[in-house]
Amino acid sequence: MTDFPWGAGTATGAGSYPGTDPAEALRTVLGELPELPHLPELPARGPGADMTGRTAGLLVELPVHLEPSGWRFSDRPGRDTRRSLDHLARDLDLLEELAHGHDGRFKIQVCGPWTLASTIELRHGDRALKDPGAVRDLTASLAEGVSRHVADVRRRLPDARIVLQIDEPGLPAVLAGRVPTASGFSRLAPVEAPLAEHGLRQVVEAAGDAYPVVHCCAARVPYGLLRGAGAKAISFDLGTVPRRDDDAVGETIDAGIGLLIGAVPATDATLPSLEATAAPVRELWRRLGFPPARLAEQAVITPACGLAGASPRYARAAMKRCRDTARMLYEAAE
């Protein structure tokens, strides 16, 4: 088995969290997910706290600003770039204060190059994905920014083992040619898989010895491509995994790749029973023919994507359910 950076029966969060108070969010995460806490992202704080804007603030020498249509590259840093940096700086200051002395695993999240390229616009309005040169510049800039970001987090948590999650929800659409043009009347050409793999690998490698996880909550997760890009774990929502993906998921497990499985609903609802939460995870594992003990070691339980849209009370309950489910799967396998 691969040396995973988590113990058997571990849970964590996907990344986003409701509300606008980063201190309260981080305290909750540290309390509810102590074995693999993460730096919560609070998009409700507004522009610069959203997935694209937050990571765009990390780009080196590629400033952005916000247009009615979304994020767009700028000639020079302005208010929107500063806002992104301010949000992140405050979060990291709080991390250093509240998690001081943390000596376990700790997860941070950034948006991946292909999702960024399909959401950030060039200066004239087309998506960056349309211009191969712009994509190369963006990827190189992101790789450098991620390297600096990981180093900054490591400086603040010197005894922690950093897990870097690269969010690529837009990658399946990029590969399939489903990203709309600026007008919305057409679609951009699909990106070839080897090129997509190469770009993602640049960012993975820039993280150094941070443990790389790639998260994709869309349907048709490209498991083989993510493994080829250097992902040591893949994060996905259980509800988006059709049976036609069984072979790809099985090959991923057999290759010793970790799984972060979004098994708990992310939006306010009555949580199913603990047994009902665990049952689909067990069923996936049973269907693929792997021993139950390996499930507890290789898989981490998370909420599904979209927790930022829930209430803080539900978010806390969902994280606790993740922890209880992971523990139950572990104890059942002993």
N, C-alpha and C positions, 0 to 999 in steps of 0.2 A: 504494500500500500504506500501511496505517496505520503510524505510528511506534511499533513495539513496544519495550518496555523491555528486551528481551533480544536478543542477537545470534543469527545463524543457527546452528543446530546446538546448541541449549541444552537442558539437562536440569535438573530440580529435584525436590523431594520433595513428597508430598501434604500432609504435616504431622506425622502421628504417627510415633513411633519406639519401639523396644523398650527395656526396661531402666529404671533409676531414677537414673542418673547424668547430669544435664543437661550437665555440662562435657564428658564424653566424647562424648555425642551431638552436641553443637555442634561439637566439634573434627572429628568424623567428617564431618558435613555440610559444613563449610567446606573440608575436604580433598577430598571426593568430588564436590561440586557447586559448584565455585568460581565459575561464571558466574552462577548464580542460587541462592545458598544460602537456607535458610529457618530460622526459629526452631523447632526440633523440640519436639513435644509428647509427654510421657511419661506416659500414663495409668496405667502400672503403679505410679506413685508413690502412687496411691490417690485418694480423694475430693478434688475440687478441682483435680486434674490431668486429669480426663476432659474431653471436649469441652464438655459442658453446664456443668459446675462451673467450668471455667477461664474461660469467657466470662461466666458469671453473676457472677463476681467483679468484672467491669468495669462492671456495671450501677450507675447513679447513683441513690441513694436507693431502691433496691429490693433489700434484703438477702435472702439465701436461706439455707436450712439443709437438711440431708439427713435424709430419712425413709426407712424401709425400702422405700417405694414409689418413692423418687427425690427429686429436688430440689423444694423447696417454698418459696414466698415467706414471709418472716418479718416480724415487727414491728420488729425491730432486728438489727443485725449481731451475729453470734455466732461460735463457734469455726469453723464450716464456711466462712463467708465469709472469715474471717481466713486460713484454710488456703489457700484459692484465691489470695488476694492474696499470701501468702508464697511460694507456688510461682512465681507470675509474677514477683514482685520478684527472686527469686533468679535466674531465667532471664535477666531483663533486665540484672542486674548482671554475669552471666557474659558476656552478649552484648557489653556495653560493654568488658569486659576482653579477651575473646578475638578480637573482630572490630574492635578499635580501628583506625581509619584505613581501614576498608573503604569504597571509593569506587565500588562497582558497584551492581548491583541487590540488594535483600534482601527476602525475602518473609516476612510474618507472617500468621497465620490466626486468625479468630474465628468463632464459631458465628453463623449468621444468625438474624433475628428469628422466622421461621416454624418453624424447627427448635427454637428455644428455647421458643416458645409451645406447641409440641406435646409438650415434655418437662418443663417446669417446671409444678408444680401451684400452684393458688391455695391460700389458707390452709385452706379446707374440703375440699380434696382433688381437685377437678376440675382438668383441665388448663387452663392459661391460655387456650388456643386457644378454649375455650368462651365466653369473655367478651370481646366486642369492645372494651370499655373497658380491660380488662386488657392486651389485645394492643396497643392504642394507647400505653398507659403504658410497656409493656415496650419497644416499638420506639423511643419517644422517649428512654428511659433508655439503651438500647443505643447509639443514635446518638451521644449525648453521651459515653458511655464509650469508644466506638471513636475518636471525635475526640481524646480525651485520650490514649488508648493510642498512636495513630499519632504524636502530638506527642512522647510520651515516647520512643518508639523513634527518632524523628528527632533528638531531642536527644542520644541516645546514639551514633547513627551519623550525624553531621551531613552527611557527604559521600555518603551512600548514596541511591539512588532507591528509595523504599519501594513494594513491591507488596503490596496487601492482598487476601488470599483470604477470602471470606465463605463459610463452609461451610453448605450447605442440603440435606443428604441427606434431610431430612424433607419438603421442599416438595412433591414429587409426591403424597405421601400426603395432605397438607393440601388440595391442589387437588382430589383425587379423593374426598375424604370417607372416607378409610380410617384416620383416627386414632381409636383406641378411646377410649371414655369411661372414667371412673374405675373403673366396675364391670367393664369389659371385655365387657359383654353387648351393647353398641351401638357406634355410630360417630358422631363429631361431624360436623356438617354441613360440606360442602365450602366452602372459601373461594373467592370469585369471583376470577378472574385479575386484573382491574384493581386490586382491593384488595391482593392479594398483591404485585403489581408496585409499587404505591405504597409499601407498607411497606418493601420491600427497597430501593427507591430512596432512602428517607430515610437508611438506613445507608450506602449507597454515597456519597451526597453528603456525609455527615458526615466522610468520610475525606479531604476536600479534594483535594489533588493526588496522593495515593497512587493508584497504578494499580490499579483494581478488577478482581478476578477472582472469579467465583462458581463454587464447586465443588458438584457434585451427582453422587454416585456411585450413586444409585438409578436404576432403569429409568424410562423416560419423562421424560427431562430436558426441562423446558419452555424450550427454547432461545429462542423469541421473547419470552417473558416476561422472561427474564434480560437479553436485549439491551435491551428496553424499560426495564428498571430501571436501566440505565446500565453494565452489565458490559462491559468492554472485552476480556475474555477469559473463556472458559468451560472449566472443568475437569471431566472425566468419565472413567470407566473404560471402556476400549475394549470390554471384554467385555459391557457392558450396552447397547451400541448396536445395536439390530436394524435390519434393512434398511428397515423402515417409517419409520425416522427419517432416511433419506438426504436427503430434501428439506429437512428442518429444519436438518440439519448443513450441507448445501450452501448454504443461504441465509445461515447464520451465517458460513461462510467467505467467501462473496461480499460480505458486509457489512463485511469487514475485521476481524472479531472474532478474537482470538487463541484458540488451543486448547491446553489442557494435557491431554495424552492419557495416561491410565494404561495403559501397555502392558506393564509388567513385573509378573509375579505378586508378590503381597504376602506370601504365606505360605511357610514353609520348603518348598522343593522343589528338584529339580535344574533349574537355569535352562535354558531352551531355548537353542539356538545364537543367536549374534548375528543371523544372517540370519533365523532363525525368529521372533525378537523383532520385527524390523523389518517382516517380511512383512505382518502384518495392518494396520499403519499405512499401508504403501504401497498395500495393496489398497483400503482405505477411500478414500484420496486418488484412486487411479486410477478407482474406481467413480464418484466424484463429478465426475471430469473436469477436475480442476485440475492445473496444471503442477507437476512434481516440485520445481522450485526454490522454488516458493511454500510447499511443505510445510516445508522447512527454515527458512524465515523466519517463518512464521506459527504453527507448532506447537512446543510444548515437550514433551519426553518425561518422564514421571513413573512411579513405581510405582503400581500399583492401590492402592485403599484397604485398610487393615488391616495395614500394616507393623508396627504396635505388637505384633501377635501373633507376629511372627517372632523368630528369634534375632538378636542383634547382628551375628554373623558374616554371616548371610544378608542382613540389612538393608544392610550395607556393600557386599556383592556386588551387591545389587539396584540400589543407587544407581550403582555403577560401570557396571552394564549399561545403565542409563538414559543415562548420559553417552556410553558407547560407541555406543549405538544412535542417539542424536541426531547424533553426529559422523559416523557411517556414512551416515545419510540426507542430511546436508549434503554430504559428499564425493561421493556418488553423483549429486547434482544439479548439481555444478559442471561 
